Amino acid sequence: MRPHLVTDRELSEARKLVIGSYFTHEYSLEAAALFNPSIVLHPDQSELPTGSIRFVLSLRATGEGHISSITFRTGVVDTNNQITIITPTRFVTEPHAVLDAPYTKSQFLRQLAELRFAGEFTRHTMDELPATVTLPKLKAAIAFGRNQLIDGELNGSAVAAPAILDLAHSNYQVRFPADYRMSERVIFPRSPSQRNGIEDARFVLFQHDRWHAILLRDLHGL
């Protein structure tokens, strides 16, 4: 951008960063607000002093345009109850969407009933599917059901079909590479229910004899 500047004066580092951010469309995730934390034990408690614990913190981050996303931090609580937040990285990465994530049909039907979409078309469509389904199979079943329609038959398909797909898109899975630091990860809105941003996140820690997993649930989904 140097040839387009109206001055030959040397620019400060701060001005260079501002100009660079303008022309690279740099986006500030936490420009407007950073709030509503949720905390859970980190699944990796290795290499810590005796009595200390490591945790994962999620935060609702509101950026430019007032669209909120979910960002992350890690920290440690020591034996004196002193809390240390690990300095975050400067850059973040979006996760990969799991396009063939499975849905449990019985749970999916309960959610449709709660939304008052458990009508004739919904029953006809879901009856054709196995106990566990994926989004491609669900789309195929909806298309097949619509193609089988006769005038006046299976009332409510015009409303139920989009509702079924909206619910499926709102129940999604994303994955980050395991070697990414927590502060390098961000979850942006992905589903119809998140068009105005993601609500506060909640962590649930599942424990088993052979594995540990953390499930992040969006209040709008699941």
N, C-alpha and C positions, 0 to 999 in steps of 0.2 A: 504493500500500500504506500510505500515511501514516495513514489512519483506523484501521488495524488494529494500529498499533504501541502498545505499553503505556507509552510515554514521550513526553513533549513535548520532550525534549532534542534539540538539533540533532545530526544524525548526521554522522559524518566521511565524506569521499568514499569511503574504503575500505569502510565499512559499507554505503553506498548501492550500491556496485558488487556487493558480496556478495549483498545482498537482491535486487537487480535480476537477477543471474545465476540465483538460485533460481527466480524466477517467470517467467523467459523461457526456461528450460531451456537456458541457455548450456552448450555442450559444449566441454571442453578437450581438444583433439586430442593434446596432448603432456603430459598431466597425470602419467602414470605413468613414461614413458621416452621418450627420443629417441636413436636409436642406428642402427648399421649403415648408414653413409653409402655412397653410390655417386656417382661424379663423372664428368663428361664435358665436353668443350669446349662452350661455348654457341654456337649457330649464328649469333648476332649478335656480331661482334667489332668493331663500329664505334665510333668516338668514344672510343678508348682511347689512353693514352700509348704511345709506341713501346716495344716489348718486353713490354708487359703483355698478359695474356689473361683473358678472361671465362669462367667455368665455371658449370655447373648442378649442383647437389647435391640428391640425393634422400635422404630419411631415413625410416626406419621409426618411426612415431609411435604410441605406445601410450597410449590415453586411458582415460577412465572405463569400467569394465566390462572392462578389459584387452583391448579389441578394437583391433587395430592397423590403421593406414591409412598412406598414403604422402603425405608433405608435401615441400615444395621450398624451396630457397634458391638465391640466386645470389651470386657473389663474383668477386673479381679477384685475380690473382697478378701482382705488379709485377716489375720487373727485379732487385730485391733479394730476390726470393723471399718477400716479405711478403704474407700472405694477408688480404684484407679481405672479410668477409661483409656483404652489403647488409642493412640492417635490414628485417625482414619486415613486411608489412602486418598490421593487427590482425584482419582478417576474411578468410575463405576461402570459395571457391565450388566446388561439385561440378561435374563435367563433364556434358555431354549424351551419352547412350548412342547409338551408331550402331546402329539397330535392323536395318538391312538390310546389315550388313557382310558381304562375301563370304568364303567358305571355299574353299580349294583341296581338291577331293575326294580326290586322291591322298594329300595330307598328312594329311587327316582320317582316312582309312582306316588309315594307318600308326599313328596315335595310338590308334585303336580296337584295332588288333592288339596294340600294346604293353600295352593294358589288358585284353587277352584277351576282347574283345567282337566279334571278327571272325568271327561265326558265320553260320548260314544266313539268319537274319532281317536281319542287317546287310548281307550281300552283296545280298540281294534288294532292300532299301530303297535302297542306294547305287547299284546298277546302273541305277535309274530316273532318276538325277539327272545333270545335265551336269557338265563338268569343274570349273566354278565354281558354287557354290551359296550361297544366303542362308538365314538362319534360317527365314523363313516357308516357303520351298520345302522345307526339310528337315522341318519339322513336317508339312507336307502329305503328303510322301512316307511318313513314319512312320504317319500316320493312314490313308493309303490301303493300306499294307501290312497294317496290323492289320485293316482291313475285309475284306481279301481272304483272311484266314486261314480255314482249315478245321481242325477238330479234328485234332491230331497233325501238322499241317503247319507248316513253318518254326519248328522248336523254338527256344526261348530268347527269344521276343519279349517276354515279361513282364519279363525282365532287360535285354535288349539295348536296347529302346526307351527306357527312362529313362536308360540309360547314354549313348546317343547324344545325347540332349538335354542331359544334364549336361555332356558334353564341349563341346557347342556353346555353352552358356551360359558355360563357363569360358574360351572363346576369344572375348573380346569386344573391341570398340573403343570408346574414349571420346574426346571432343573438347572442348577449351576454346576460347573466343573468343580470337583471336590477340592482342587488346589487353590481356588479363589478365596481370598480373605473375606470375612463377613462384611467389612466396610466397603469392599469392592462390588457388593451386590445391591441391586435395586429392583424392586418390582413395580412396574408401571401398570396403569389400568389396561386391562385386556378384554373385558367382557362388556356386554350391553348394560349390565347392572352397575358398572363402574364408569359410565360415561362422564360423570362429574368428579371422578377421582375415587381412590380407594379409602375405605373407612379404616378405623383403627384395627391393627392386627392383634391376634391372640396366639400365644404359643401353647401347645400341649405336648408334654414329654411322655412318650411311650417307652416302657422298659420291658425287656425280655431277657432271658438267660443268655442269649447269644447276640443280641443286637440292641442298639439304641437308635431311635429315630425322632426327629422333631417335625411335627406337622404344623404348618402355618395356615391358619384358617382366616379367611376374610369374612367379616360379619355379613357381607352382602351375599356370600356364596354358601355352598355346602348346606 
